[in-house]
Amino acid sequence: MTTGATTLPSTSASPTARHVWTRARGVVLALVLLLVGAVAIAVVRSDVRHGALDPRSVDPYGSRAVAELLAERGVSTRVVGTLDEARAAAGPDTTVLVAVPDLLTHRQQSALHSATAHSGGRTVLVAPGSWSVERLAPGVTADPATSLDSALSPDCTMPAAQRAGSADTGGIRYTTTHLDADSCYPSERLATLVRVPAVSGGGDTIVLGAPDILYNDRLDEQGNASLALQLLGSRPHLVWYLPSLSDSSATGTDDHKGFFELLPSGWLWGTLQLFVAAALAALWRARRLGPLVPERLPVTIRASETVEGRARLYRKANARDRAAAALRSTTRTRLAPLVGVPVAQAHAPEALLPALSAHLRGDGQTLHSLLFGPPPGDDAALIALSDQLDALEREVRRS
């Protein structure tokens, strides 16, 4: 019996360049999108506000210009980064500007307010939100809705606002319970600049809804320069407080924000909407799936096409064991009637192998390995198995 394997140069299931590209294009597309995303993020982050609201910075969002103008008018500017420095500097001849009040913990806010409330000086809070404004300026509340317009008219009796005229104060809007407070630059009847006089000492607190009038690239627009110089130049000394996350006064554990407090409310609602959308999509897709219903094909499919399609599926899944089992099962089914074995017993080695050995006068052990052996270890062994099964069937039919 001849069972030697022959090497075939190519088969219909052999991978081609087109097949390789079809399989790999998903990975290539993902890598390209990842690269494009990385480039886009790099371009966007290249315009990050370096030194925002820093009087030493000449960036568009820095505040070097207003510091230089104040210096020409005899007002000295000193930058501090810790709460202790800011509290120590508070006094009747000093204006304390807090650049980003929302970076302060509740403990820091209370301590800063205690130091400035009766100092006789001025405190300027730049765009404080609901997290900080009620502690730094008691009686002032931030509205959730911000102003839609940037440039606003004073519409108040505060002398500094009247002299400056329209300015870019549109941002966070505030309400106050202080009857003697100045509420200026209203947007939809809510002020974007509030001046609250101190109960004693002659000082006051300015709550500014937007930092635009302090930016280098916005200082020459509207009445921004006039308003900034009047708000910050009422005292001979200006202490510019840039809160830092590394400040040792922020180590109190009772004022730490929780994870959900750090997330903007919009993200929480957006996440909830995504969960709802995913649940609806899963329900929609699940309703499309029903029980399998067998039906006749509308057209006749050539057997070679079916075989080739199944071979491609086996190859894609690397299922050599299933392919070999299918080849051996089909061969046993065809050989059984040829050697007088019922088809029902074609897959029983004790029934099929003795009949084949008697018919061919061959080695039963070789036949057992060929028809009932282990799956091939690679594609070449699978092709050799197919050739050997074909050769066995031809020999049985000739004998």
Salt bridges, closest charged atoms under 4 A:
ASP54 OD2 - ARG56 NH2 2.94
GLU68 OE2 - ARG64 NE 2.78
ASP93 OD2 - HIS237 NE2 3.84
ASP143 OD2 - ARG173 NH2 3.23
ASP168 OD2 - ARG218 NH2 3.19
ASP182 OD2 - ARG195 NH1 3.26
ASP204 OD2 - ARG122 NH2 2.87
ASP204 OD2 - ARG195 NE 2.93
ASP212 OD2 - ARG218 NH1 3.01
GLU221 OE1 - ARG218 NE 3.08
ASP254 OD1 - ARG107 NH2 2.73
ASP255 OD2 - ARG107 NE 3.71
GLU308 OE2 - ARG312 NH2 2.96
ASP379 OD2 - ARG315 NH1 3.45
ASP379 OD1 - ARG320 NH1 3.38
GLU393 OE2 - ARG334 NE 2.84
GLU393 OE2 - ARG397 NH2 3.04
